[in-house]
Amino acid sequence: MSNNTLARLGTANLYDNARLNVSQRQNQLSNLQENLTSGKRVVRPSDDPVAAAQAERSLMRINRIQTEQRALEVQRSAVAQAEATLGDAVGLVQEMRQVIVASGSGGLKPEDRKTYASQLQSLQEQLRDVVNRKDTNGMPLLGALGSQLTAFLGPLSGNPDYEFKGQPGQTASTGVTVPLTLDGHSALMFDPQRDGVYNATGSTIPVDRTLTTSGINPVNSGLVTGNNYRIDFLGVGPGAQPNTTTAQYTITDTTVIPNVVSAPVTIPDYPSDKPMEVTVTGIPGLSFTIKGNPANGDSFTLKPSASLLSSLDSAIRDIGGAANNNAAAQAVGQALNNLDIGMERLHNMRGYAGELLNRADRITGDQTNRSIQLEGDRSRAEDLDMVKGISDFQNAQTGYEAALKSYAQVQRLTLFNFIN
């Protein structure tokens, strides 16, 4: 007895399997065609859930970088405008400095100095407009941490004569942002403990004498009080030695009520035919020199300057009101000293603005590199390797054609073809 086992396969079952294989090959070919036309390996999340999630995270980060870059461009534009504003302010102050120097010429008449004072007044009005300049959104470019729409108010009738109507300080930069405004208070306002800017105005000195002071210099900022002072000369007379003169002066703190008057400071014998020169150190934190030929009753008034604009106002007033060359020399010397301090503040803030622009450029470069990296991550997660995709599509197409041909040939074979 034979152990061979006969297996019987139904024709209908064979046809179903062949039809199923053709359908699967057709579906595979369709999917590969969709991948080729879209250029993506992962067309829908179900194709590769992990890769789809990675691509989505990369795309979200790229969109966030684009949003941050748009905000950075707004900030960069505002800082660039603020830097240009400071540049215009520096230019105006330099022009005013030249006018002040010209007004100190000894051959000028009082009327000529009034003309120079009028020119300074015109330039200062331009400076006030510049420092209150706004950006395209109507916000002050020098608004610090927040200010009114007009950040700098003045001249005011009270003390101080100019005010910064806002919160001083500078917004900190982050890894993707820079400030929208600059600290106008630091650029234009003076702080007694930081800057020690004082303006010294002398009493009327006859044309046959000279008596002026140097610029007021802070020697210990921590001791500067910001009070007003007056220096009075007394006891001017012959010295103990022949052809010498001696003098005394007192320092009065006019801010304190009642006024505090120092003990007399003696200037010992100095040549009567030469100007005396003495360094005044009795005012807390400040030092300056007095040079000339004092007389009883001569005095100097020292007042702190609240801002660069305040110093300019003092220069305009003192130069325009100078009765003689001595008064003009005093006014010009004080104005130049204080303008140089103010110019340094402007240059410092302008340099800071330049560094912010450099920082914005570095941020843009970093963000560009991050975007390239993220785009690479997204591409590796979902994009199709076109060479491999074309090869797979051609192989699938060949297999599909072979399946169709074999199916068509088998379908025509029946028992009736052999019964004759």
FENLINNOR-V832908 format. One record per residue. N is the residue number from 1. RES is the residue in one letter. SS is DSSP state (h for helix, s for strand, l for the rest). PSI is psi in degrees with one decimal (none if undefined). BURIAL is 1 if it has 9 or more other ideal C-beta (glycine too) atoms within 8 Angstrom, else 0. Layout:
<<N:RES:SS:PSI:BURIAL> <N:RES:SS:PSI:BURIAL>>
This chain:
<<1:M:l:131.5:0> <2:S:l:141.7:0> <3:N:l:2.7:0> <4:N:l:137.6:0> <5:T:l:130.0:0> <6:L:l:131.4:0> <7:A:l:134.7:0> <8:R:l:118.8:0> <9:L:l:133.2:0> <10:G:l:140.9:0> <11:T:h:-38.6:0> <12:A:h:-38.1:0> <13:N:h:-40.4:0> <14:L:h:-42.4:1> <15:Y:h:-41.6:1> <16:D:h:-43.0:0> <17:N:h:-41.1:0> <18:A:h:-43.5:1> <19:R:h:-38.2:1> <20:L:h:-42.6:0> <21:N:h:-40.1:1> <22:V:h:-42.4:1> <23:S:h:-41.2:0> <24:Q:h:-41.7:0> <25:R:h:-36.5:1> <26:Q:h:-42.5:1> <27:N:h:-40.3:0> <28:Q:h:-42.5:1> <29:L:h:-38.3:1> <30:S:h:-42.1:0> <31:N:h:-42.3:0> <32:L:h:-36.1:1> <33:Q:h:-39.7:1> <34:E:h:-39.5:1> <35:N:h:-41.0:1> <36:L:h:-45.3:1> <37:T:h:-32.5:0> <38:S:h:-19.0:0> <39:G:l:13.1:0> <40:K:s:141.1:1> <41:R:l:-34.6:1> <42:V:l:99.9:1> <43:V:l:-35.0:0> <44:R:l:153.1:0> <45:P:h:-31.5:0> <46:S:h:-18.7:0> <47:D:h:-40.1:1> <48:D:l:90.4:1> <49:P:h:-40.4:0> <50:V:h:-48.1:0> <51:A:h:-38.1:1> <52:A:h:-40.9:1> <53:A:h:-41.1:1> <54:Q:h:-42.2:1> <55:A:h:-39.4:1> <56:E:h:-40.6:0> <57:R:h:-42.6:0> <58:S:h:-41.3:1> <59:L:h:-39.4:1> <60:M:h:-41.5:0> <61:R:h:-37.1:1> <62:I:h:-42.8:1> <63:N:h:-38.4:0> <64:R:h:-41.4:0> <65:I:h:-40.9:1> <66:Q:h:-39.8:1> <67:T:h:-43.9:0> <68:E:h:-36.3:1> <69:Q:h:-36.8:1> <70:R:h:-42.0:0> <71:A:h:-38.9:1> <72:L:h:-36.9:1> <73:E:h:-36.3:0> <74:V:h:-44.1:1> <75:Q:h:-42.1:1> <76:R:h:-42.2:1> <77:S:h:-41.6:1> <78:A:h:-42.5:1> <79:V:h:-39.9:1> <80:A:h:-40.4:1> <81:Q:h:-40.3:1> <82:A:h:-39.9:1> <83:E:h:-40.1:1> <84:A:h:-35.8:0> <85:T:h:-44.6:1> <86:L:h:-35.6:1> <87:G:h:-41.2:1> <88:D:h:-38.6:1> <89:A:h:-42.2:1> <90:V:h:-42.4:1> <91:G:h:-41.5:0> <92:L:h:-41.5:1> <93:V:h:-39.4:1> <94:Q:h:-39.6:1> <95:E:h:-40.4:1> <96:M:h:-36.1:1> <97:R:h:-40.6:1> <98:Q:h:-40.1:0> <99:V:h:-40.3:1> <100:I:h:-43.0:1> <101:V:h:-43.7:1> <102:A:h:-32.2:0> <103:S:h:-11.2:1> <104:G:l:3.2:1> <105:S:l:135.9:0> <106:G:l:-15.3:0> <107:G:l:6.8:0> <108:L:l:152.0:1> <109:K:l:162.6:0> <110:P:h:-36.3:0> <111:E:h:-36.6:0> <112:D:h:-40.0:1> <113:R:h:-32.3:1> <114:K:h:-35.9:1> <115:T:h:-43.6:0> <116:Y:h:-39.0:1> <117:A:h:-37.7:1> <118:S:h:-38.5:1> <119:Q:h:-41.1:1> <120:L:h:-37.8:1> <121:Q:h:-41.1:1> <122:S:h:-42.6:0> <123:L:h:-36.7:1> <124:Q:h:-34.6:1> <125:E:h:-39.4:0> <126:Q:h:-39.7:1> <127:L:h:-39.4:1> <128:R:h:-39.0:1> <129:D:h:-39.5:0> <130:V:h:-46.2:1> <131:V:h:-16.4:1> <132:N:l:17.5:1> <133:R:l:148.3:1> <134:K:s:161.1:1> <135:D:l:-173.9:1> <136:T:l:-17.6:0> <137:N:l:4.3:0> <138:G:l:14.9:0> <139:M:l:143.9:1> <140:P:s:133.8:1> <141:L:l:-26.2:1> <142:L:l:47.6:1> <143:G:l:0.7:1> <144:A:l:-135.3:1> <145:L:l:0.5:1> <146:G:l:129.3:0> <147:S:s:174.2:1> <148:Q:s:168.7:0> <149:L:s:-31.1:0> <150:T:s:101.7:0> <151:A:s:-38.8:1> <152:F:s:120.6:1> <153:L:s:138.6:0> <154:G:s:168.8:1> <155:P:l:140.8:0> <156:L:l:157.1:1> <157:S:l:-22.2:0> <158:G:l:-161.9:0> <159:N:l:119.6:0> <160:P:l:161.1:1> <161:D:l:-16.6:1> <162:Y:s:142.0:1> <163:E:s:146.2:1> <164:F:s:112.8:1> <165:K:s:73.5:1> <166:G:s:-171.0:1> <167:Q:l:111.2:0> <168:P:l:154.0:1> <169:G:l:175.4:0> <170:Q:l:128.9:1> <171:T:l:136.8:0> <172:A:l:145.0:0> <173:S:l:157.7:0> <174:T:l:-172.1:0> <175:G:l:-16.5:0> <176:V:l:3.0:0> <177:T:l:159.7:1> <178:V:l:162.9:1> <179:P:l:154.5:1> <180:L:l:-24.2:1> <181:T:l:165.1:1> <182:L:l:162.1:1> <183:D:l:93.4:1> <184:G:h:-29.2:1> <185:H:h:-44.8:1> <186:S:h:-30.6:1> <187:A:h:-33.8:1> <188:L:h:-24.3:1> <189:M:s:146.6:1> <190:F:l:142.1:1> <191:D:l:126.9:0> <192:P:h:-44.7:1> <193:Q:h:-24.6:0> <194:R:h:-43.5:0> <195:D:h:-31.6:1> <196:G:l:40.1:1> <197:V:l:116.6:1> <198:Y:s:151.4:1> <199:N:s:125.7:1> <200:A:s:124.0:1> <201:T:s:127.5:1> <202:G:s:159.2:1> <203:S:l:170.8:0> <204:T:l:123.3:0> <205:I:l:129.5:1> <206:P:l:160.2:0> <207:V:l:-17.1:0> <208:D:l:1.3:0> <209:R:l:160.7:1> <210:T:l:144.4:1> <211:L:s:110.8:1> <212:T:s:167.7:1> <213:T:s:158.3:1> <214:S:l:178.7:1> <215:G:l:149.1:1> <216:I:l:126.4:1> <217:N:s:130.2:1> <218:P:s:124.6:1> <219:V:l:-19.4:0> <220:N:l:93.7:0> <221:S:h:-30.7:1> <222:G:h:-19.9:0> <223:L:h:-11.0:0> <224:V:l:128.7:1> <225:T:l:-26.9:1> <226:G:l:9.1:0> <227:N:l:166.4:1> <228:N:l:146.7:1> <229:Y:s:157.9:1> <230:R:s:135.8:1> <231:I:s:122.6:1> <232:D:s:133.5:1> <233:F:s:139.6:1> <234:L:s:167.1:1> <235:G:s:28.5:1> <236:V:s:124.4:1> <237:G:s:-174.2:0> <238:P:s:143.5:0> <239:G:l:179.9:1> <240:A:l:-28.1:0> <241:Q:l:153.1:0> <242:P:l:145.7:0> <243:N:l:31.0:0> <244:T:s:163.4:1> <245:T:s:146.1:1> <246:T:s:153.6:1> <247:A:s:162.7:1> <248:Q:s:156.7:1> <249:Y:s:154.1:1> <250:T:s:153.5:1> <251:I:s:124.3:1> <252:T:s:126.1:1> <253:D:s:102.8:1> <254:T:l:-5.0:1> <255:T:l:-37.3:0> <256:V:l:135.7:0> <257:I:l:122.0:0> <258:P:l:159.6:0> <259:N:l:142.9:0> <260:V:s:120.9:0> <261:V:s:130.8:0> <262:S:l:166.0:1> <263:A:l:149.1:0> <264:P:l:137.8:1> <265:V:s:123.5:1> <266:T:s:133.2:0> <267:I:s:105.4:1> <268:P:s:180.0:0> <269:D:s:122.5:0> <270:Y:s:152.4:1> <271:P:s:130.2:0> <272:S:l:-25.3:1> <273:D:l:6.3:0> <274:K:l:152.9:0> <275:P:l:138.6:0> <276:M:s:156.6:1> <277:E:s:121.5:0> <278:V:s:141.2:0> <279:T:s:123.7:0> <280:V:s:119.8:1> <281:T:l:8.4:0> <282:G:l:-3.3:0> <283:I:l:125.4:1> <284:P:l:121.8:0> <285:G:l:-4.8:1> <286:L:s:155.4:1> <287:S:s:142.6:1> <288:F:s:170.1:1> <289:T:s:149.7:1> <290:I:s:131.1:1> <291:K:s:135.2:1> <292:G:s:-154.2:1> <293:N:l:92.6:0> <294:P:l:161.6:1> <295:A:l:161.2:0> <296:N:l:131.8:0> <297:G:l:-14.3:0> <298:D:l:148.2:1> <299:S:s:160.9:1> <300:F:s:138.2:1> <301:T:s:127.5:1> <302:L:s:124.0:1> <303:K:s:137.1:0> <304:P:s:147.0:1> <305:S:l:127.2:1> <306:A:l:-24.5:1> <307:S:s:171.7:1> <308:L:h:-38.0:1> <309:L:h:-34.0:1> <310:S:h:-43.2:1> <311:S:h:-37.4:1> <312:L:h:-39.5:1> <313:D:h:-42.5:1> <314:S:h:-40.4:1> <315:A:h:-42.2:1> <316:I:h:-44.8:1> <317:R:h:-48.0:1> <318:D:h:-37.2:1> <319:I:h:-44.8:1> <320:G:h:-27.7:1> <321:G:l:7.8:0> <322:A:l:123.3:1> <323:A:l:-23.1:0> <324:N:l:-177.9:0> <325:N:h:-33.3:0> <326:N:h:-46.0:1> <327:A:h:-38.0:1> <328:A:h:-42.5:1> <329:A:h:-40.9:1> <330:Q:h:-45.8:1> <331:A:h:-43.1:1> <332:V:h:-43.5:1> <333:G:h:-44.5:1> <334:Q:h:-42.6:1> <335:A:h:-44.9:1> <336:L:h:-41.6:1> <337:N:h:-45.3:1> <338:N:h:-34.8:1> <339:L:h:-34.2:1> <340:D:h:-38.3:0> <341:I:h:-43.7:1> <342:G:h:-38.4:1> <343:M:h:-37.3:1> <344:E:h:-39.3:0> <345:R:h:-43.7:1> <346:L:h:-43.5:1> <347:H:h:-39.7:1> <348:N:h:-45.3:1> <349:M:h:-35.3:1> <350:R:h:-39.6:1> <351:G:h:-38.2:0> <352:Y:h:-39.8:1> <353:A:h:-40.8:1> <354:G:h:-38.8:1> <355:E:h:-36.1:0> <356:L:h:-39.0:1> <357:L:h:-40.0:1> <358:N:h:-40.4:0> <359:R:h:-40.1:1> <360:A:h:-39.2:1> <361:D:h:-41.2:0> <362:R:h:-39.4:0> <363:I:h:-43.3:1> <364:T:h:-42.9:1> <365:G:h:-43.7:0> <366:D:h:-42.9:0> <367:Q:h:-36.6:1> <368:T:h:-44.1:0> <369:N:h:-39.6:0> <370:R:h:-40.0:1> <371:S:h:-40.8:1> <372:I:h:-42.9:0> <373:Q:h:-44.7:0> <374:L:h:-37.2:1> <375:E:h:-36.4:1> <376:G:h:-41.9:0> <377:D:h:-43.4:1> <378:R:h:-42.5:1> <379:S:h:-42.9:0> <380:R:h:-29.3:0> <381:A:h:-37.2:1> <382:E:h:-17.1:1> <383:D:s:154.9:1> <384:L:l:137.9:1> <385:D:l:105.6:0> <386:M:h:-37.8:0> <387:V:h:-48.4:0> <388:K:h:-38.1:0> <389:G:h:-43.9:1> <390:I:h:-41.3:1> <391:S:h:-45.4:0> <392:D:h:-39.0:1> <393:F:h:-42.4:1> <394:Q:h:-40.6:0> <395:N:h:-43.4:0> <396:A:h:-38.6:1> <397:Q:h:-42.9:1> <398:T:h:-44.3:0> <399:G:h:-37.5:1> <400:Y:h:-42.9:1> <401:E:h:-41.4:0> <402:A:h:-40.3:0> <403:A:h:-40.3:1> <404:L:h:-42.9:1> <405:K:h:-44.6:0> <406:S:h:-38.0:1> <407:Y:h:-41.6:1> <408:A:h:-38.7:0> <409:Q:h:-42.9:0> <410:V:h:-34.0:1> <411:Q:h:-29.4:0> <412:R:h:-14.6:0> <413:L:l:117.7:0> <414:T:l:168.0:0> <415:L:h:-29.6:0> <416:F:h:-20.0:0> <417:N:h:-19.6:0> <418:F:l:-3.3:0> <419:I:l:118.3:0> <420:N:l:none:0>>
